Structures are given as structure tokens and as C-alpha cells.
Amino acid sequence: MPFGATADSGTVIEDVDDLIAYCLENPDEYQSISWHSIKDTPPRIAGVYFTEDGAMIFCLSSYEGEDEDNWLRKLKGFFDTDVGYIAYEIPPPSSGEEFRRIYTSLK
């Protein structure tokens, strides 16, 4: 399945590993990649957002009530971080700085 690298460039990247490498090599471009579960179980969607300031924000999506706190704990544990929060129907901000600001405001 082809992936668009940027809306402006029209670049099409056929391999997900190449797409991730492209995103890492072009940290000034805001990009997102998502993977949808083939099972009807949580998490429904996993995603990574490459922000305009070179950060990466990792996300999981499930239906409300599917133990969001546990999924957040697992995600933060996997990436060995304390920074993370639960949001509903709102994509993450386009910068890591703004993500950290939101996280701090919720504490």
C-alpha cells in the first residue's frame, strides 16, 4: 500500500520502513502514520506523529470505556516516559513543546 510522504510534494513511498526513515530525515515536516487493527479489539488504531519541531508523539485509539488508563500506562511504560495524557477525538498538537505544555496543564 503506498503512503503519502507530504501533501505538498506528492511523494509516494511504498514501504512503511522507508516512510518512517523519510519522516526521521525530514524533522521539519509534520507527518502522521497510523496502523489500524485487523481485530475488533483495543487498541483500534496506533499512530505516530512526527511534529514540526522534530519530536514524536505516539497514540493509541480505542472506544470510550476500554480501559483508557491502562492503555496509557502501557504506552508510557513501553516508551519509558511519564509524559502522556488521554484525549477524546482530538489529534495531538503539531509540536512536542505544545504536547508537553498540555500535559503539564493537566497535572
C-alpha positions in Angstrom: 0.0 0.0 0.0 1.6 3.4 -0.9 1.9 6.1 1.6 2.0 9.8 1.0 5.1 11.5 2.5 3.9 15.0 2.2 0.7 16.5 0.8 2.7 19.2 -1.0 5.4 17.2 -2.6 3.3 14.4 -3.9 5.9 11.9 -2.8 4.7 8.3 -2.6 6.6 5.9 -0.5 5.7 2.2 -1.0 7.3 0.8 2.2 6.4 1.7 5.8 10.0 1.4 6.9 11.1 3.8 4.2 8.3 6.2 5.2 9.4 6.2 8.8 13.0 6.8 7.6 11.8 9.7 5.5 9.9 11.3 8.4 13.0 11.0 10.6 15.2 12.5 7.9 12.8 15.5 7.5 12.0 16.6 11.0 10.7 20.0 9.9 7.7 18.3 8.2 4.6 17.4 10.2 3.7 13.9 9.4 1.5 11.2 10.8 1.3 7.4 10.3 -1.4 5.2 11.6 -2.0 1.5 11.8 -5.5 0.1 12.1 -6.1 -3.2 13.9 -7.3 -6.1 11.9 -9.1 -7.4 15.0 -12.1 -5.7 16.6 -10.3 -5.3 19.9 -8.5 -2.4 21.5 -6.4 -0.6 20.7 -8.2 0.1 17.4 -5.5 2.4 16.0 -1.9 3.0 16.8 -0.2 6.1 15.4 2.9 8.2 15.5 3.0 11.9 14.8 6.3 13.5 13.6 6.0 17.1 14.8 7.2 20.2 13.2 9.9 20.6 16.0 11.3 17.1 15.5 9.5 15.4 18.3 7.4 12.2 18.0 4.0 11.7 19.7 2.7 8.1 19.9 -1.0 7.5 20.2 -3.4 4.7 20.7 -7.1 4.8 19.9 -9.9 2.8 21.4 -13.6 3.2 22.2 -14.5 5.1 25.3 -14.6 2.8 28.3 -12.0 0.3 27.0 -9.7 0.9 30.0 -8.0 4.0 28.7 -6.0 4.5 31.8 -4.4 1.0 31.4 -3.6 1.6 27.8 -2.0 5.0 28.6 0.1 3.3 31.4 1.2 0.6 28.9 2.1 3.1 26.3 4.1 5.3 28.7 5.8 2.2 30.0 6.8 1.0 26.6 8.4 4.3 25.8 9.8 4.8 29.3 8.2 8.2 29.9 5.9 9.9 32.4 4.6 12.3 29.8 1.2 11.4 28.3 -2.5 12.1 28.6 -5.9 10.9 27.4 -7.8 13.0 24.9 -11.0 12.2 23.1 -11.5 12.9 19.4 -8.6 15.4 19.4 -5.5 14.9 17.4 -2.2 15.7 19.1 -0.7 19.2 18.7 1.8 19.8 15.9 4.7 20.3 18.2 6.3 18.4 21.0 6.6 21.6 23.0 2.8 22.1 22.8 2.2 18.5 23.8 4.4 18.9 26.9 2.6 22.2 27.7 -0.8 20.5 27.5 0.5 17.6 29.7 1.8 20.0 32.3 -1.5 21.9 32.4 -3.4 18.7 33.1 -1.3 17.7 36.1 
